[in-house]
Amino acid sequence: MIHYDPRTIAYITELIHFPMQHDPAALRRLYNRLGEHAGDWYLNFNVDPAQGGAQLVTAKPLGAPTASPMGPMQQQQVSAVTLMPDRIQVQEEMTDLSLDGYLDRLSVVAEAACDELRIPQVNAQQCTVRSLVSPRSVADSRQFLAGRMLGADGEPLEGIGRPVGMVGIRFMFPQSDDDPSVFNVRVESYNADPRSLFLEVAAVFPGNVEPQDLGELTNNVQRTYDFLATNLCDFVARFDERIE
């Protein structure tokens, strides 16, 4: 079977907790603490007192704007921690941070945030991993999805009466008796590069995690990544075998 080496373009984790009003001074302490750990992670600090939150962020443009059906689109490299009254979001998009690097960063951010903001526990976690793979049998990912995965290439699509700009499919895998997690999956063509296939796994892990057990949070990200890199990539590869 064909083996893909997914090119991961985003890791996003949301740590959901009971709503609370964050003290601006505590948010500043958190920013300073993370800056002492690694000053180049988050260069900018923006507080929103009205919403009781803040954002620690480093962002810069990534290359030249690319065309899309909606017009020119500018991608950005973003490293950010967004602190909201009911959740902490740790985001890496279009950066060169590895999975291990992201897991280390998430661990540091989660421990520091729970400590400085006095968050007693994380009540649920959502992990999102987005990657690109390149089908080998078809040069255009829209043709791959429509023709090989959906069996709707050619005349069936022409019957719609408009040219196709994007093709995608979605799956939801619900919780089971022995696994309370829920996995949502997207497989789509990728406007920024028609040769690439966009894969996304967004997994929800319910259940309380105490501050002394924060290692479970990185384990959940690893589970999400493994589902994409193994389960989902193997599924897609079945449609990518060359027909002689």
Beta strands, then each sheet from edge to edge (+ up, - down):
strand 1: 7-16
strand 2: 44-48
strand 3: 53-61
strand 4: 76-84
strand 5: 87-93
strand 6: 122-133
strand 7: 168-173
strand 8: 182-189
strand 9: 197-209
sheet 1: 2+ 3- 4+ 5- 1+ 6- 9+ 8- 7+
end
